[in-house]
Amino acid sequence: MNSASPPSPPATSGLRTSAESSEQKLSSLLRWMEQGGALFPKMHIVRQADGERSVLARTDIAEGEVVLQIPTTHLFTLERAKASDIGRRIQSQLQPDNDFLYLASWLLEEKHRGADSFWKPFVDSLPEAYPHVPLFYSEQERARMKGSQLERLVEVQRQSFEQEYAQLREKLPEYERFGFEEYVWARISLYSRLFSLKGGLQGPSLVPLSDMFNHRQPPDVLWSTSEDGQTFRMIAQRAVPAGTEIHTHYGAKSSDVFLLHSGFVPDGNEENDEVYLSVGLPPGDPLASVKQQMFGLASATAKHPFKVSRQGKYLASWSVFSFLRMAHASPDEFLALSNRLLSGTKTIAPVSVACEERVLGTLAAACEERLKAFPTTLEEDERLLREGPLSPNERSCVLLRRQEKRLLGDYLELTRAGRALLRQPRAEVEELAARTDTPWGWFDGYVRNDLLGLLRQKK
C-alpha cells in the first residue's frame, strides 16, 4: 500500500445542502432525538439565508430552565468510538494518544454504513462542507491572511491531517474506502462541534442539536452533565423572550482558534486574543552555547515562538519574559537564575534594571518585526472593514489580522511604558502606583509586581 502523503484538500468547497433536503434531515434528527427521550419543548431550529442554522426560543424561557436535555444514548462519545470495530482496530494497530483519530474514524464508519447506522439522523444533520473554514479558502481569500499567524496555523493543520490520514491508511486496510477529503470533513466536524464533557459524563463528544447553537458572550445557555452521567443539559442563564435566538458559549479561545476551527471571529474577544512572538538569544552572548542547550534551540541564532495575550494570570502569557530574562542574564545573573530553576521555580522574576531593559527592547523588536510582515496597516484594515468590499471569509481574515495588530500594539505600549518607568525615580513610580487611575491598563500587574518590585530592590 502506498503510504506517501495524500493530496491536499481542495482550496474551496462550496457544497451546500438544499433547503428542502436540509429540512428533511432536520425532521429526521428531531424525530430520532424525541424517540430516544431527548427533551427540547421550548426551542425551534431555523435555517438562515446562508444555509447555517440557528436556535430560537419557541416560547418564553425563564432563567434556570432546562432548554435541552439529551440522554447519554444519543451522545457520540470517545468511549463509544474506542469500543467500535474501527476503534478497536486503531487501538490494536496504532495505540495513538490522539483522541481525534478514534472519533473521526468512527464518524466516517457510521457515515458509510448509511441506513444501517443508528447514528444516521445525526450524521446526516452535519454540514456537507465547511467553506467558511480557512483550510478551504479560495486563493483570493487566502491572500487576506498574509502576515497573520493564521497562514502558518492553516499549513500546520493541513500537514497534520495528511500525516494522520497516511498513518491510518498504512495501518488499517479498511481505510482505503475513506477518501482524504472525507477524513478532512470528519476532522473539521470534530474541531467545530466537539464538547469536552465533565462531571457525570467525561471526555470529548459530539452532541446532537446542541451543536446548532451559535456563540455569543455573554451566553443565554450553558451546558452541563448530570451527576449520574445519564444526561447532557443546556440550562438558561437568563430569561430568553419567545422568537429570539438562543446563544451558548464555545469557550475561552483566541480569535485565531475560533477562525481556524469554527470559521468565524467573535465580537468582544479581545481578552482572549493571543499573538505569536519569536525571540532568541542576544548576539555575541558569551553563554550562548549553554543557553542554547538549556532552551533546546537548534542553534545559537534560532528563535523560540511564544503565544502571548493580555491576560497576565496565564503562565503561558508571561513565559516569554522568563525566557528573555534568562537569555539576557549576565554570567553572574545566569548562575543565580539557574539555581532558581533547579529548585523548581517555573517563572523568573526581573533580575536587574539593565537586564529588564534588554528584555523589553527585545520584546519591542519582536513586535515590530511581526507588524512589518503585514501588507497593510491597522488603519487600512479599519477602512477595509468599514468600506469593503469583502466576502465573509475575507472579512474574517481582516478582523483577525486587525486583532493581532492591536495586541502587538498593546505589547509595544508595554515595552515603551516599562522602559520609561525603569528610568524614572522610584518615588515618582510609587506616586503613580498609589493612584486609582493608573495609566497602565491591562499591564498594570506587570508594572506593580515586576517593575516596581525591581525598583524597590535597586540600590
N, C-alpha and C positions, 0 to 999 in steps of 0.2 A: 504494500500500500504506500502511496506517495504521501510523505509526511511534510512536504515543503509547505511554506506559508501559503494559505489560501488567498484569493484575490481580495482586494479591499472592497468594502461596501460601496454602493453607488453614491455619487456625490449628492444626489437628490432622490427623494422617494415621496411622491405626492399622492399615493393611492389613498382613496377615501371610501368609506362605506356609504352607500346611497342612503338618503333619508328613510326610504321605505324599508330597506334591509336593516338599518340601524334600529328602527322601531320594533321590528320583528325580533331581533336579537335581544333587545331590552325587555320585551314582553316575556320572552323565554327565560331570561335571567330572573326576572321578578317572580315568575311562577315557580321556578326551581327553588328560589330562596324561601318563598312562602311555604312551599311544600316541606321544606327542611326545618321549618319552625322559626325562621327569621321574622322579626317584628320591625315595621317601619311605617306606621299608620299616618304620620304627620309630614312625611317628606315626599316630594314629587320630583322626578328626574326629567329634564328637558334637554333637547338638542339645540345648541346655539347655531347661529348662521355659519360659523366657520367649521362646523362639524363636531366641535367639542361639546361635552356635556357639563351641566351644572345641576346642583340640587337646590330646590326651592322648598319653602315651608308651605304645605298644603293648607294648614290651619295655624292659628297662633300657637307658638311653642313657649312654654314657661321655663325660666331658669331652673336647672336641675332635672329637667325631663330627659328620659332616655329617648333619643331620636332614632337610633338604630341599634338593634340587638341581633347578633348572629351567633348561632350555635357553633361549637368547635368542629362539628361535622362538615361545615362549609368553609373552613379556613384552609388555604393552600399552604401548608406549613413545611418547614425544613424537615421536621421529624417524618412526615409522610413522604417527602421527596427521597430521603435516605432509605426508607423502607420499601420504596417502589422497586420494580425489576431493574430499571436502569440505574437507580440509586445504589443498589447493592453491587451492581457491576462496576460502577465508578469507584465505590469503596474498595472493592477487591483488586481492581487493576491500577488505580491511581493513588488511593488514600490521600486525597487533597485536603488542604486546610482552607480551601476557598468554598464557602457555602453556596456561592452563586452557581457553581458547576452542577450541583445537585438540583437546585431549583430550576435553572434554565433547561436542563436536560429533561427533567420530569414534565415541565411545561410543554416542551416540544413533543414528548412521547404522548401526552394526553391530547395534544392538538392533532397528531397523526392518527390517533385512534378514532377520531370523528364521533359518530353516533354511539359507538360502544363505550365512550368515556363518560363516567359520572360527572366530570367537570366540563363537559361540552358547553353548557349555557354560559359558564363563566369565561372559558377560553374564547368563545365567540364574541363576548362583550368587550374584549380588549381591542384597542386600536389596531387597525391593519398595518399602519405605518406611523412613523414619528418624524414628519418633515420639519417640525419646529425644533428638533434636537440638533445641535451643531454638527454632529457626525454626518448628517445628511444635507448640510447646506450646499447651495449652489456655489459656483466659483465667485460670482459677484457678492454673495453673502459672506463667503469666507474671507474676501478681501477686507471686510469691515473688522475682522479680528486682528489685523496687523498691529503688532506692538503689544497686544494683550497677552496675558498668560494663558488665555483660552486656546491660542494656537497650539501651544505645547501640550496642554491637557487633552485636546482632541486627538492629537497624534499618539499620545501615550494610551488613550482609551482604545484607539483603533488597533495599535500593536498588541495590547493586552487581549483583546477579543480574538485576534488572529492566533496568538500563541495558545490561548485556551482551546480554541477550536481545533487547531492542529494536534494538540495533545490528546484531545478526546477522539479525534479521527484515528490517531495512531494506535490507541489502546483499546478502543471499542469498535469492532467491525460494524455493529448496528448503526453507528453514527453516519455511515455512508448515505442513509436515507434523509439526513438533515442537511440542507444546504447552508452555506456560510451566512447568507442573508437571513435565513430563518433563525440561526443562532444569534445574530446581532439583534433581531427583533425580540427574541426572548430576553436577552441581557438588558436591553433598553426598557422592556416591560418591567423587569425587576427594579432597575435603577429608579424608574419614575413612579413606582407604585408600592414598593416594599414597606411593610411596617415591621419595626423591631419590637416584638411583643415582650412585655414584662408582667410580673405579678403571677397570677394563676396560670397564664399561658406564656411560654418562653420561646424566644428565638425569632428569626426573620420569617415573615409570612405575607402572602398576598391575601387581601381581604376583599371579597366581592362587595360591590355597592359603595363601601367606604372609600374606595379609590376614585370615586367620581366627585367627591367634594373638592372644591378649589381652595387655594391657600389665601389666607389673609391674616394680618396681625393688627389688632387682637382678633382671635378666632371666635366664632359663635359656638362651636362644639369642639370638645376634645375627646380622645378615645382612651379607654381603659379596658382591663380584663377582669373578670370576676375572680374572687379568691379561690373558688373551687375549680377554676380552669375550664369551665363549661361554656362560657360566652364571651364575646367581644362586644363592647358597647361604645356608642358615641353619645355623650351627655352634653346638654346645652349649658353653656357657661353664662348665658344672658338670655333675655327674652327675645324671640325672633317673630316678628309680625308675619301673618299669612301673606304669601306672594313674594316675599323677599328671599334672596339667595342665602343659603346656609354655608358658611365657610368654616374650614378647620385650619390647622397649622401644621406645616410639613416639617417643623423642627428648626433649630437654630443652625442654619447653614450659611456659608458665604455665598455671595451672588454668583460667583463662577461655578460653584457646585450646583446651585439651582438651575442655571442655564445648561450646564453640561448634562445633567441627569433628567431634568424635567422640562427644559425648553423654554424657560421664562426667567426674567429678572424681577424679583418682587419689589414693590414700593416700600420705602421706610426700612430698609435692611442695613442701613449704614453701620449699626452697632456690631453686626456680624461680618461685615466685609473684611476680606483679607487680601494681601498682595504679596507676591514673591519678591524677595530681595536676595541677591547673591553677593557675598562678601568673602574675602580671603585674608591671607597673611600680609603684613606690610612688606614692601620690597626691602631687601637688604637686612632682614631680621637675622641677628646672629644665632637665634634659636630656631630658625626656620625648619630644619630637619626634625628637631624634637617635636615642635608643634604640629608639623605635617603628620607625623606618626600618631600623635595624640588624637588629632581630629579625623584621622583616616582619609586625608586628602590624597588624591592621585599624584600631585606634585606640589612643590612649594608655591606655584603660581595658580593652582586650581582654586575654584571658589565653591563655597558651600551655600546652597539655597535655603532660605528661611521663609516661612509664611507668617507674616505679622498682621496684627489687627489693632484696633483701638482699645481692645479690652485687656488691660494690664493684669486682670485677675487670672488670665490664662497663661500658664507657664510657657506654652509654645510661642506666645506673642513676644516674650521678653528673652527667649533663649538666644536671640541674635546678640543681645547685649552681653550675655555671659561669654559667648564665643569671642566677641570683639575685645572684651576686657582681657581674656587670656591671650588673644592674638597680639594685642598691643602692649602687653605687660613687659616691663624691663626684666633682665635676668633675675634681679633680686625679687621683684614682684612676682614673677612667674613661679619661683620656688615656693613662695608663701601660698600662692593660689593652688599649686599642685598638691600641697599638703591638705588644703581645704577639700579638694576633690576626693582625695584618698579617704578623708573622714566621712564621706557620704554626702557632702553638700551638693545640691542639684543646681543652684543658681549662684552666680558670682556677683557680689555687690561691687559698687565702684571701688577702684583700687587707689587712685590718686587723681588730683585735678588734671595733671598733664595727660595721664592715660585716658581719662574720660573725654578730654578734648579731642584726642586722636580717635576715640571710639565714635564720637558724634560727627567728626569730619568724614570718616569712612562711611558712616551711615548716610550722610548727606550726598556723598559722591555716588553711592549705590542708587539712591532715589533719582538723582539727576540722570544717571545712565539709563534707568528704566523709562523715564519720561522722554528722553531723546529717541527711544525706539518707536514711539508712536508717530504716525504720519500727520496727525492733527493735534491741535492744542485743545485744552479744556474748553476754551471759549468757542472754538469751531464746533466741537461736539454739542455744546449747548445750543448753538444756532441750528445745527442739523436736526436736533430733537424738536426744536420749535417749528422749523420751516420745511424740513424734509427735502424731497420726497424719500421715504424709506419704506421698505417692505417690513412686515412684522419681525422677520428674522434679523434684518439689518438693524432695525431699531433696538432689538435685544443686544446686539453686539455693541452698538454705540452707547447704550445705557451701561453696559458692563465696563467698557473702557473708560467712561466718564467716572464711574465709581472708583476704578483703580487709580485714576489720576488724582481724584480728590483725596484718597488715602495717602498716596505718595506725597501730595502737597502737605497733608497734615504731619507726616513724618519729617518733612523738610522744616516745617514750622517748629517741631520739637527740637530738631538739631540746632536751629538758629537761636531759639529761646534758651536752650540749655547752655550753649557756648557763651552767650551773653551773660547768663546768671553766674557761670563759673568765674567770670572776670569782675563781677560786682562784689563790693564789700559784703561780708556776711550779714552785717546789721541791716542793710537795705533789703536783702533777700528775706530775712526774718520778718521785717516790717511788711513786705508783700504777702508772705505766708500767713500773717495774722489777720489779713483782711478776709471778709466773707466773699468778696467778689474778685478772687484772684484771676489773673488773665490767662491761666494755663489750660483751662478747659479739660479735654479728655486726658491730657497727660499730667494733670495736677498731682497724681500719685507719684509719678516719676520724679517730679521736682521735689516734693516733700520728703519722700522716702530715700531717694538716691542722691540727688544733688545737694539738698540741704543737709542731709546726714554727712555727706562728704565735706562740705564747707565747715561744718561744726567740728570735724576732726582736724581740719587744716591748722597748722601751727603758724 
